[in-house]
Amino acid sequence: MTDKTPIIQSAKARAEEIVPTLTEAQVARIAAYGRARRVQPGEVLVEAGMPTARFFVVTEGQIEIIRLSGATEELIAVYGPGMFAGEVSLLSGRRGLTQIRAGEAGEVIEVDREHLLTLVQTDSELSDILMRAFILRRVELVAHGLGDVAVIGSSHCAGTLRVKEFLTRNGHPYSYIDLDRCPSVAARMKGR
């Protein structure tokens, strides 16, 4: 079950850049690159951990961005009409960090990755909006440690520092457990 309160809630001005609402004319320009698709509540549009190959703009209803962690789910964001899902992994073709699913019945415009890349290269206005949102969403994921990697180690260990620097340099969100500050975790790890 998910709590219906999104994890990422930023200041209003920044939130408008992270989750912009497109105009009808902008949505129509995106629609020329994709296809309309009906969705049902709970329908999974993108699985977490799979290469992200599709971009979605909501025209009716809502989609939810969910972080899966074992048997638990965390609601990251809810997008309504005129809003779109995605972050920089969509452009690079990397694995997605979150699940995208329909929160209620509605319709989305589905655009495959190749057509999205063409759109970003040919429509400067939409490119600015999409790229800003994608980058800021990734920054929020990193800032909140909402990645699919957990680094467990000591802040005094060169190997741990190298892994953390690598993930940070590559903009990959991760959570960190410092064994020097969490003796219970360190004790459990020694027991294995």
N, C-alpha and C positions, 0 to 999 in steps of 0.2 A: 504494500500500500504506500502511496505517497502523500506527504503533507502538501497541500495546495498553495503553500507560500514559497515563492521562488527564493533560492539561496542568494543569487546575485541581485542586489537592490542598491543601485548607485545613486549619486546625486542626480537631480532631475535633468540638468543640462547634459551631463555625460550619458545618462540613460537614453536620452533622445538620439545620441550618436550611436550607442551600442544597439539600441532597438528602435531604429527609425521606422516611421510609417510612410510608405510610398504613396504617391498620388495615383489616381486612376490612370492618368496618362503614362506614368512610369510603369505601372503594373501591365498596362497594355503593351508597352514596348518589350517587356520581359516575356509576355505571353507569346509574342511572335517567335521566340526561340525555344518554346517548350510546348507542353500540352496540358489541358485542364484534366483534373483527376478528382473523382469523388472519393472521400475518405469516411470511414466509420469510426465511432469512438473506440479507442484502444488499439486501432490498427497501427502496426509498427511500419514506419516508412523507411527508417534506417536503423540498423542494429549497431550497437556500440562495438568497437573493435574491428569493424569491417571497413575496407577502403571506402571513402566517401566519394560517391560518383554522381550524386543527384542533389539538386538545389530546389528548395520549395518556397513558394510565396503563397501565403494564405489569402484566399479571396472570400472565403466564407467559413465560419466555425473557428476552431482553435487547434494549434498543435503545441505539444509539450516537448521540452528538451529535458531529458532524464539522465542522471548519472546512476549507473548500476554499481553496487558494491556488495558482492555476495548476494544475499537474499533481500537486501534493502535497496530502496530507490530514493534518490534525492531529486526533487524538482529544481531544475536550474532556471528555467524561464518558460513563460507561456506567451505564444505569439498569436495575435488575432488578425483580422483582415488588414491587408496592406503591409503586413510584417513578413519577414523572411527568416529562414533558418540557415545556419552555416557559420563557419569560421575558416581560418586560413588553411586548415587541413583539406578543405574542399578543393582549393586551387592547386595544392601540391599533390593531391591524390593519396595522401597518407590515411592511415586508419582513423576513423572518427572516435572521439573520446566519449561521446554521449549517444543515447538512443533518441530518435525522433519518432513521436507517435501522435496520432490524432487524439486530441483531448475531448472533442465532440464531433458530431457529424458535420461535414462541410465539404469544401472544395479547395484544392491547391493547384497551383501551376507548378508542374514538375519540369525541370530543365536538367538535361544531362551535363556532365562536367565539360565536355568539349564545346557545347553550345554556350555554356556559361563563360568559358574562357574567351570565346569569340565576342560575346556581349561586352565583357569587361574591356576588351581591346578596341571596340568600335564605338562605344557609347560613353563618353567622358563623364557625363553627369551621373549616370548610374554606376560607373566604375568608382567614382569618388565616394558615393554613398556606401556601396557594397564593401569596398576595400577598407574604409574607415571602420565600419561595423565589424568586419571579419577580424581586423587587427585588434580592435579594442576588446572584442569577445575573448580572443586568445589571451590578451593581457589579464583580463578578469579571471580566466581559468587558472593562469599561472599564479596570480595574486592570492587566489583562494585555495591553491593546492588541489585543484579538481582534475588531476590527471589519472592515468592508469598505471603509474609507477610509484612505488613506495621505496624510499632509500632508508635503510636501517644501518646505522654505523655511528662512529664517534667523530665529533668535530675535530678531534686531534689526529685522525687517520688521514694520511695523504690520499689513499684510494677513495675514501668517502668524499673528500673534497673534490677530487678529479671528476667523480660521477656527478656530483651536484653542479659543478661548473659546466660540464658537458651538457646536462639537461637545460640549465639556464641559458647557455649560449645558443642552444638550438630552439629555445622558446617552448620547451616541453614541460607542461605542468607536472608537478610531483609533490608527494607528501614526504616528510622527513621525520624520522624518529631517532633522536640522539640517545644512544645507549648510555652516555655519561649522565644524562638527566632522567632516564627511565630505567632504574635498576631492576624493576620487575620484568621488563622485556628482556634485558640482558640475562637475567637469571633463567628465564624460559629458554632462551637461545642456547645457553650452556648446557641445559638439560637435554637437548636434542642430539 
